[in-house]
């Protein structure tokens, strides 16, 4: 049962952590993100992003991954 605030990955501030709650996309997007280790229930930390529509960098496990603006906007995260 969710009890935290849910926002998109793009809306998170640098340094914030959360649990991936939902991915709002098709099978292709879900498969691609899963291959990167990003799936519901996984803890992620936003490292940073560029101003406007640039890439969003996150830490998932021991890896650092850069995602496009559109992908980051489809990942719903529950803040911890």
N, C-alpha and C positions, 0 to 999 in steps of 0.2 A: 504494500500500500504506500503510495507516494506521500511524503510529508514535507518535502522541501520545495523551494521555488523552481519552476521549470522554465528555462529560457533556451534560445538557440545558442549553438557554439559561437556564432558570430557576436552575440550580445554579451558573452562573458568578458570580464576584464582580465588582463594579463596577470597571471599568478593564481587565479581562481581555479578550484578543482570541482569536479562533479562526476556523477555517474551517468553514463549514456542511458537515457530513458527510452528513446524511440528514434528511428531513422525514417524520415518521411520521404521515401523514394521507391523506385521500382527495384526489381530483382537485380539488375545490373549494378546499381549504386550500392545496394546492400552487400552484394558479393565483393565488390571492389573494396569497400570499407572493411569488411570482415577479413579480407586478405591482409589489410594493414593492421589488424588487431583491434579495430573499432567496431564494437558490437554492443547491443543492449546489456547492461550490467557491468560494463568495463569502466574502470575509473580513469579519467583523463584530466590533464592539467593544461590550461592554455598558457603557452609561453609568450606569445605576442601576435600582433597582426600589423599590417601596414594600413595607412590611412585610406579611407574610402573602400574600394573594391579589390584590394590586393589579397594575397594568400594569408591564411591563418595557420600559425604554427602551434602544434600541441605536443605534449609528451604523453605517450601511452606505453605503460610498462617501462622498459629501459630505452625505448626508441623515441626519436623526435621526428614528427611527420608534418609536412606542409600540405594543407588542403586548399583548394580554390574557394573563393567567396561563396559560390552557389552551393557547393557541397556542405560547407560549414553552416549554411543557412537552413539545411535540411536535417541537421542533427540536433535533437532535443536533449538537453542535459538537465539533470536535477542537481542543483547545487548542494554541496555538503559543507 
